[in-house]
Structures are given as structure tokens and as C-alpha cells.
């Protein structure tokens, strides 16, 4: 079984999945992923793609099967998945589907530190996030509807459905949080507000600084 380090890059899994369909050269892999909007779920750029392909070949998960040249274009090496690669793809994908893992989301971190902002500043920022979420959700829904009209099977769009479900949940939660802060229903809100109320400054220190302390 591969180590977690070898399974850290989803792009490697996407390459194995492409080659499980048929042999391809890296440019064709990238075009296939983009045509299926996989770049919306997996970070894709040509530099990293070639590095991933090289790494998979070194591990014996894929192999070069031929070299093609079209016109004056540079030669392109075509790769195929090996039997070991098929086993690795199956085990990796099964693990990702079945086993939830802790993902450290930036918004979750921001919510954990939300008291670092005054409540009156936090509310408009949360409202701003709601607007951004609504816009992103509208765009995803329009793209999904367009793909459906073009006859793309739902099987190839389930990650888009997942993205939309997450966005709807985040939007609903953030709207609720705003309402609770504005309506005074958030537990601990009075304490939170008190941290930002005008008051006396910190008591002066009575310990002399090194520069004023006497003695030789």
C-alpha cells in the first residue's frame, strides 16, 4: 500500500483515472480534464502535470508506450497505466470515498478567531461573504444547467453538485450567524462587545525598566 505522502496530490489520481480510459500524452490528459471541468476540483497546471507524470512513471504506476509527432509540433510521449497503477488508483479512490479526513478550511479558522474583530465590524464582513457566496452559487448553477442541457450525464457532474451543496450550507450558516449577532441571540455576545467598549487603559507598570533601574 502506498504511503500517505504518495497520495497527497489529487492530480496524480486524476492522471491515473485518465489513463485508465486509454493511453494519452500529458497535453491530452490536461485537455480531457479541462473538458470535464475537473480543474474546478483539482489544481491543474502544465508544469505540475509533467512532474506528476514523471513521478508516477518512476513508481511504475504508468509507462511510456509510444512517441507521437504531429507536423512541426514537439514529440509527445504517450503513457499507459500499468497493472500496479490500476491497483493504486482503486485503493486510493476507495480510501478517499470511504474515509472522512479533517480538512483545515480557511473560513473555519476565521470563525475560530472571529472575536478578534469587533461585532460591528464582523457583521458587514459576514454579509459581504454572503454576497460572494450567492454570486459563486449562481455561476455554478448556471454552468450546471448549461451542461445538463448539452446532455452531459449527471455522473460527470456530481462534484459540481457537491460544491453547490457545500456553498448552500455555508451561505445558510453565515446568514444565520449574522441574524444571531444582529438580533442579540449569540451566546457570549455581551462579553464579546465588552472587549471593544471604551474604558481605562492598562494600568502602568511599577517595575522599573532596565534603563532606569539603579545599581551598578
C-alpha positions as CSV (number, residue, x, y, z in Angstrom):
1,X,0.0,0.0,0.0
2,X,1.3,3.5,-0.9
3,X,2.3,5.8,1.9
4,X,0.1,8.9,2.6
5,X,2.9,11.1,1.2
6,X,2.4,9.4,-2.2
7,X,-1.3,10.1,-2.0
8,X,-1.2,13.7,-1.2
9,X,-1.7,15.1,-4.7
10,X,-5.2,14.6,-6.3
11,X,-3.7,15.5,-9.7
12,X,-1.8,12.1,-9.6
13,X,-5.1,10.3,-9.1
14,X,-6.7,12.3,-12.0
15,X,-3.8,11.2,-14.3
16,X,-4.3,7.6,-13.3
17,X,-8.0,7.9,-14.0
18,X,-7.4,9.4,-17.4
19,X,-5.0,6.6,-18.4
20,X,-7.4,4.0,-17.1
21,X,-9.6,5.0,-20.0
22,X,-6.9,4.9,-22.7
23,X,-3.3,5.8,-23.3
24,X,-2.7,9.6,-23.6
25,X,0.1,12.1,-23.7
26,X,0.2,14.8,-20.9
27,X,-1.3,17.5,-23.1
28,X,-4.3,15.2,-23.9
29,X,-4.7,14.4,-20.2
30,X,-4.9,18.1,-19.4
31,X,-7.4,18.7,-22.2
32,X,-9.5,15.8,-21.1
33,X,-9.6,17.1,-17.5
34,X,-10.4,20.7,-18.6
35,X,-13.2,19.5,-21.0
36,X,-14.8,17.8,-18.0
37,X,-14.2,20.8,-15.7
38,X,-12.0,18.7,-13.4
39,X,-9.8,21.7,-13.0
40,X,-12.5,23.2,-10.8
41,X,-11.9,20.5,-8.2
42,X,-8.2,19.6,-8.8
43,X,-5.4,22.2,-9.1
44,X,-4.1,21.8,-12.7
45,X,-1.2,23.4,-14.5
46,X,1.1,22.0,-17.1
47,X,4.3,22.3,-15.1
48,X,2.9,20.3,-12.2
49,X,1.2,17.8,-14.5
50,X,4.5,16.9,-16.2
51,X,6.1,16.5,-12.7
52,X,3.3,14.2,-11.6
53,X,3.6,12.1,-14.8
54,X,7.3,11.7,-14.2
55,X,6.8,10.7,-10.6
56,X,4.1,8.1,-11.5
57,X,6.4,6.6,-14.1
58,X,9.3,6.3,-11.6
59,X,7.0,4.4,-9.3
60,X,6.0,2.0,-12.0
61,X,2.3,3.1,-12.0
62,X,2.4,4.3,-15.6
63,X,4.7,3.6,-18.5
64,X,5.6,5.2,-21.8
65,X,4.3,3.2,-24.7
66,X,5.0,5.3,-27.8
67,X,6.1,8.7,-29.1
68,X,4.0,10.8,-31.4
69,X,4.8,13.8,-33.6
70,X,2.2,15.8,-35.5
71,X,3.6,18.2,-38.1
72,X,6.2,20.5,-36.6
73,X,5.0,20.1,-33.1
74,X,7.4,18.7,-30.5
75,X,7.3,14.9,-29.9
76,X,4.8,13.8,-27.3
77,X,5.2,10.7,-25.2
78,X,2.1,8.6,-24.8
79,X,1.6,6.9,-21.4
80,X,-0.5,4.0,-20.3
81,X,-1.5,2.8,-16.9
82,X,0.2,-0.3,-15.5
83,X,-1.4,-3.1,-13.5
84,X,0.2,-1.7,-10.4
85,X,-1.2,1.7,-11.4
86,X,-4.7,0.2,-11.6
87,X,-4.4,-1.3,-8.2
88,X,-3.1,2.0,-6.7
89,X,-5.9,4.0,-8.3
90,X,-8.6,1.7,-7.0
91,X,-7.2,1.6,-3.4
92,X,-6.6,5.4,-3.4
93,X,-10.0,6.3,-4.7
94,X,-11.7,3.8,-2.3
95,X,-9.9,5.3,0.6
96,X,-10.9,8.8,-0.4
97,X,-14.6,7.9,-0.8
98,X,-14.9,5.8,2.3
99,X,-12.8,7.6,5.0
100,X,-13.6,11.2,6.1
101,X,-10.5,13.3,6.8
102,X,-10.0,16.5,8.7
103,X,-9.6,19.4,6.3
104,X,-8.4,22.7,7.7
105,X,-10.6,25.3,6.0
106,X,-9.7,28.9,6.0
107,X,-13.3,30.0,6.8
108,X,-13.3,27.6,9.8
109,X,-10.1,29.2,11.0
110,X,-11.6,32.7,10.5
111,X,-14.7,31.7,12.6
112,X,-12.5,30.3,15.3
113,X,-10.8,33.8,15.6
114,X,-13.9,35.9,14.9
115,X,-13.8,37.6,18.3
116,X,-10.6,39.3,17.1
117,X,-12.9,41.7,15.3
118,X,-15.5,43.9,16.9
119,X,-19.0,42.6,16.4
120,X,-20.0,45.8,14.4
121,X,-17.1,45.1,12.0
122,X,-17.7,41.4,11.8
123,X,-21.3,41.7,10.7
124,X,-20.8,43.7,7.4
125,X,-17.8,41.4,6.6
126,X,-20.0,38.3,7.0
127,X,-22.7,40.0,4.9
128,X,-20.1,40.6,2.2
129,X,-19.2,36.9,2.3
130,X,-22.9,36.1,1.8
131,X,-23.0,38.2,-1.3
132,X,-19.8,36.5,-2.7
133,X,-21.3,33.0,-1.9
134,X,-24.5,33.9,-3.7
135,X,-22.6,35.1,-6.8
136,X,-20.5,31.9,-6.9
137,X,-23.5,29.7,-6.4
138,X,-25.4,31.5,-9.2
139,X,-22.5,30.9,-11.5
140,X,-22.2,27.2,-10.6
141,X,-25.9,26.7,-11.0
142,X,-25.9,28.3,-14.4
143,X,-22.9,26.2,-15.6
144,X,-24.6,23.1,-14.3
145,X,-27.8,23.9,-16.0
146,X,-26.0,24.6,-19.3
147,X,-24.1,21.3,-19.0
148,X,-27.3,19.4,-18.4
149,X,-28.9,21.0,-21.5
150,X,-25.9,19.8,-23.5
151,X,-26.6,16.3,-22.5
152,X,-23.7,15.8,-20.1
153,X,-24.6,12.8,-17.9
154,X,-25.0,13.6,-14.2
155,X,-22.3,11.1,-13.4
156,X,-19.7,13.6,-14.7
157,X,-21.1,16.5,-12.7
158,X,-21.6,15.0,-9.2
159,X,-18.6,17.0,-7.9
160,X,-20.4,20.2,-9.0
161,X,-23.5,19.1,-7.1
162,X,-21.2,18.6,-4.0
163,X,-19.7,22.1,-4.4
164,X,-23.2,23.6,-4.7
165,X,-24.4,21.7,-1.6
166,X,-21.4,23.0,0.4
167,X,-21.9,26.6,-0.8
168,X,-25.6,26.4,0.1
169,X,-24.8,25.1,3.6
170,X,-22.1,27.8,4.2
171,X,-24.5,30.5,2.9
172,X,-27.3,29.3,5.2
173,X,-24.9,29.1,8.2
174,X,-23.4,32.5,7.6
175,X,-26.9,34.2,7.2
176,X,-27.9,32.6,10.5
177,X,-24.8,33.8,12.2
178,X,-25.4,37.3,11.0
179,X,-29.0,37.2,12.2
180,X,-27.9,35.9,15.6
181,X,-25.4,38.7,16.1
182,X,-27.7,41.4,14.9
183,X,-30.6,40.0,16.9
184,X,-28.5,39.6,20.1
185,X,-29.1,35.9,20.2
186,X,-25.5,34.7,20.0
187,X,-24.3,33.3,23.4
188,X,-21.3,35.3,24.7
189,X,-22.2,38.4,22.6
190,X,-22.3,40.7,25.6
191,X,-18.8,39.6,26.6
192,X,-17.6,40.0,23.0
193,X,-19.0,43.5,22.8
194,X,-17.4,44.5,26.2
195,X,-14.0,43.8,24.8
196,X,-14.4,46.7,22.5
197,X,-16.1,49.2,24.8
198,X,-14.2,52.4,25.6
199,X,-12.6,52.1,29.1
200,X,-9.5,53.0,31.1
201,X,-6.2,52.0,29.5
202,X,-3.9,49.3,31.0
203,X,-2.5,50.0,34.4
204,X,1.0,51.4,34.3
205,X,3.8,49.1,35.3
206,X,5.6,49.7,38.6
207,X,8.6,47.6,37.6
208,X,11.4,49.9,36.5
209,X,12.8,49.4,33.0
210,X,16.4,48.2,32.6
211,X,17.3,51.7,31.5
212,X,16.1,53.3,34.7
213,X,16.8,50.6,37.3
214,X,19.5,51.7,39.6
215,X,22.6,49.9,40.8
216,X,25.9,49.1,39.3
